[in-house]
Amino acid sequence: MHPACPVCQLSFEPEPGFYFGAMFVSYAINTLQFFFAWGLLVYFYPSYTLVHLLTLLFGVVMLSLPFTFRLSRAIWLALFVRYDPTWEKKQND
C-alpha cells in the first residue's frame, strides 16, 4: 500500500499498530476461503485424505496471500476513515 493517498495526501497509517486489527479481518477472509476450498474438495473428490486437504489449503492460502493482505488492510482502513467523493471538487472551488 502507498504510505499516503496520492490525491489528498491522507496518511494510510494513522498511528503505529493501526493495522493490527486487519489481522482479524484477514483471519475471517482466510476462514471463508478454507471452508469454500474444503467444500469444493468434498464435492469433487469425496475420498480425500488429510494430506490432500492440507495441501489444498496451503495452496489456497499461498496463492491468495497478496490479495488477502491488501484486502484486509483496505477493509480495516475503510472502517475508520470516511471516503468523501466530493473532496477534490471542494478543493477546486
N, C-alpha and C positions, 0 to 999 in steps of 0.2 A: 504494500500500500504506500501511497505517497505520504510524506510527513504532513503535508497540508494540502488543502483544496487548491487546484491551480486557478480557479476563478475568483473565489472570495477569500482565500488565504486562511480559512478556518483550520486550526490545528486538529489533526486526526488523532492526536494523543494528548487529550486534555490534562491528564495527570499521570504520574508513574503508576503502573499497575492497572491502568484503566481497562485493559482488555483481558484481565483475569476472568471476568465473567463470561467472555467469549468462549472460554474453555468449556463451560457448561452447555452453551449453545452448540458447540462442536460435538460434545458428547451426545446430545439429543439427536443431532443430524446423523452421526455415526450409528446410533442405535436403530434409527429408522432404516438406514442402509443395510445393517446387519439383518434385520427382520425381512426386508424385501429380498435380499440375496438368499437368505435361508429358505424363504417361501418358494423362490424360483428353483432352488436346488431340490427341494422336496417334490415340486411339481414335475420337473424334467428328469430327475434321477432319484427316484424314491428309495433305492437301496444304497444310499450314500454311507460313507464311513466318516469317522471323526477327522481323519486326515483330509478327506475331500472338503469337509465343512471348513476346517481351519485354513486350508489353502485358499478356498474361495473367499473367505472373509478377509484374509491378509491381502489378497489381490485387490479386492474392492476398496479396502482402506488405502492401500498404497497408490492406486490409480486415481482415487478421488481426493487425496490429501490436499493438493494445492487449491482445488475448488472449495473444499470444505473449510479450509483455513481462512480463505478470503471471505467466503460467505458468512461464516460465524462472526468474523470481525465486523463486517458490514451490518449484520443484523444487530449486533450489540451496540454499534455506534448509532444506528437508526432509532434504537430505543431511547437514547438520551439526548440526541441532537436533532432539533427540528429542521426540516428541509423547507426552505422558503423559495418557491419557484419564481417569485417576483423580485428577488433580491437584486439581480442585475439591472432590472428596469428601474428600481428605486434609486440605484446608484447613478444612473444616467440622467435622471430627472433633476 
